[in-house]
């Protein structure tokens, strides 16, 4: 677990739920990639009635 200063979080648009991917090269240089939190693939879809009236539909 790490603490990222607020100024860096704002600059990189890091939000709660985002992940950080840490890698290094052969020289020992550290790279950090921000992996944005992805929400459900169907979050923008409206439900469609499928007929029936019970909980089994």
C-alpha positions in Angstrom: 0.0 0.0 0.0 1.3 3.5 -0.9 0.2 7.0 -0.3 0.1 9.2 -3.4 0.2 12.9 -2.7 -3.0 14.8 -3.7 -1.2 17.0 -6.3 0.0 13.9 -8.2 -3.5 12.2 -7.9 -5.1 15.3 -9.4 -2.5 15.6 -12.1 -2.9 12.0 -13.2 -6.6 11.9 -12.5 -6.3 9.0 -10.1 -9.7 8.2 -8.5 -10.8 5.7 -5.9 -10.9 2.2 -7.4 -8.2 2.9 -9.9 -5.2 0.4 -9.8 -1.5 1.1 -10.2 0.6 -1.3 -12.3 4.3 -1.2 -11.1 7.1 -2.4 -13.4 10.9 -1.9 -13.6 13.4 -2.1 -16.5 16.8 -3.8 -16.4 18.4 -0.6 -15.1 16.0 -0.4 -12.2 13.9 2.5 -13.4 10.5 2.3 -11.9 7.4 2.8 -14.0 3.8 3.2 -12.7 0.8 2.9 -15.0 -2.7 4.1 -13.8 -5.3 1.5 -14.7 -8.7 3.2 -14.6 -11.5 1.4 -12.8 -13.9 0.0 -15.4 -17.5 -0.2 -14.6 -19.9 -2.8 -15.8 -20.1 -3.2 -19.5 -23.9 -2.8 -19.4 -24.1 0.2 -17.0 -25.5 2.5 -19.7 -28.2 0.1 -20.9 -31.8 0.4 -19.9 -33.5 -2.8 -18.8 -36.0 -4.4 -21.2 -39.1 -6.2 -20.1 -38.9 -9.9 -21.1 -42.4 -10.8 -20.2 -43.7 -13.0 -17.4 -44.5 -11.8 -14.0 -42.4 -13.8 -11.6 -38.9 -13.9 -10.3 -38.0 -16.5 -12.9 -38.0 -14.1 -15.8 
